[in-house]
């Protein structure tokens, strides 16, 4: 098995081989989710020192817009479930591991983006999406793995679609549960949450038709504002009474720990939105680095998660629910505002959540339809997927184990395992650092991802089958 330092297609003569550069942190950007390999073969051969920055769309999103998208891709229903995560971890264990998992998730995003930038330069293409990055890394990798390049791409694509369609179902359950609690109590109704899920599908049908990240920026901005207001109200109720720490365990029973990891991974991972957001920037140099868009977003996210999780659990204890807003007093107008504002914020986030998998799916099937039918086909396809998602949400309306299951199965695999594996293939065999520490690091990340997947999925399914008595 040879390394990827001198890759060319096997059919090309050796004289055309070029040595990929060392693993660096050069940065690139993209205007949409797909790769835009628009250079001709002659251009590629003539530009030995290819810089992807010089071939990006100058009319992309601003760094502020990219930051808003990243915040919204992470500050969704997951952060509201952090008190439940701390309930499954304990105060000390939950606090420490939230910071550690946040660091690991941020690191995995870093290595994915850096690997994408480097393989773009090696392949002499302006930009690559998540799946295309995996494909090119295998294609330009050691000879023994080149045959699996298409499999790598298809695996990531399918995982992306499954991950974000599943998360979209969680969003529907959260929105419906919030309206269910407020309206049923205030109006005196006794409607089942599934009725509210059916009503939630209606606005999702409209916002799910948005096909451009630029048009989603205003929704992300408004959602961020609503989230800030909701957090302020939630913090008010969290501290309106003296906090009692003595009856809260420092470390929860071992059987609950997998649910903690699954929930935290679900909450923090926005891996599928990273590449399209970064690629849409007109100044992609500002994505990585210090402070950078990514670091700014993740530091904000992790700190908010730790604060909401810790004090939310201290305040509500064993009564805490899958979303802390659902623990706010019923019938109180301020609490009701917080619940409804957060529900609307998550609804606005649905557009970004839905954008990623649909770009993947449409790229795979658009060639099967005539160009003049593309618009109506997309409308019908998106509508059909949203209706099916609503049906799945109605079938699993229990928010807590649903969040944990999605986090365990999909986000641990796509957000941690795949980036670490792709980086290992790109650096193999002689760019893995002193003592091959990067290989050891990525093996440990892979083991953590697999353990989180198996243990978290088992615990979540068990809770679905044997639900606890509702508070």
C-alpha positions, 0 to 999 in steps of 0.5 A: 500500500502506497501513500497519497504523496504522489497520486495520479489516476493509474492510467496517467503517466508518472510524469504528470504526478504532483505531490500533495502539500503537507497538512496545513490550515489553509482555508476555502469557501463555496457558494453552495453545497456542491463542488464546483470543479469548473477549471479545465484540465489544462488550467489544473495542469498549469496551476501547480500552486493552486489556491481555491480562494482565487476561484470562489464566488465573491458574492457569497454570505458574510462572516456574520451570516455564516456565524448566524447559520452556525449558531442556529445549526447548534442552538436548536432543541438540543440546548433546551435538553441540556438540563435533562442531559445533566440529570443523566450525568450528575452535576460534576460529571455533566459539567466536565464532560460537556466541555470535553464533548464540546471540544471534541465536536469542535475539533472534528469540525476543524479537521474536516474543514482543513482536510477539505481545504487541503484536498481542494488544493491537491485536486485543484478544485475551488471547493468540495462538500462533505461527501465530495471531500470524503470521496476525493480523500479516498481517491487521492489516498493510498492505492488500497483505498482508492476503489472505495472513493465512491462508497465513501461519498455515498456513505456520507451522503446517505448518513447526512440525509438520515441525520438531518431528516431525523433531526427535522422530525425532532424539531416537529415534536418539539414545536408541537409539544410546546404549543400543546402545553400552552394551548391545552392549559390556557384554553382548557383543551385536551387535544393530543400532541399528535394533533399539534404535530399535524398542524406543525406540518403546515408551516414546515411545508412552506419554509421547507421550500426555501432553496437558498442559504441567503434567503435563510439568513433573515430566518436565522437572525430572527430565530437567534433573537427569539432564542436570546429572549427565551434564554433570558426568560428561562434564566429568570425562572431558573433563579427566581427561587433559591437553588438547592444543590445538596439533593443533586448527585455529582455523578449519575448512575452508570446506566444513565450516562449513555443518554447524557452523551447521546443528548450532548452530541445531538445538541452540539453537532451541526456537522452537516451544515458546516461545509455548506455554510463555510463554502457560502462565505465570500471571505472563507479565510475568516472561518477557521483561525483565532477567533474565527467564525467556527471558534466563536460559534462553538465557544458561545454554544458550549458555554451556553450549554454548560450554563443552561444544563447545570442550573436548569437541572439544579432548579428543576431536579428530577422533574426536568423534561426534554426541553427546559421551557416545558418546565416553566410555570403553566398559565404564566404569560411570561413563561408562555411567551418563552415557550412559544418564542422558542417554538417559533425559533425552532420553526425558523431553524427548520429551513436550515435543517431541511436545506442540507439533506435536500441539497444532497438528495436533489443532486443525486436525482435531478438528472432523472427529470427534465430541466423544465420540470425541476421546479415542480419536482422539487416542490412535490419532493420536499412536500412529500418528505415533510409529510412523511417526517410528520408521520414519523414524528406522530409515531414517536411523540416522546421528545426525550428518548427521540433526541437521544436516539438521533444523537446516538445513532446519527450525530456520533457517526457523522460528526465524530467518526467520519471526520476522524477517519477521513483525516486519517486516510488523508494523512496516511502513512507519513503525515500522522505526526510524531509517534503517529499521535494523530492516528492514535487520537483518531482511533480514540475518537472512533472508539468513542463514537462507536461506544456512544452510538451503541450504548446511547441507542440501546438506552434510548430504545429501552426508554421508548419501549419502557417509558418512565412515568410522566412528571 
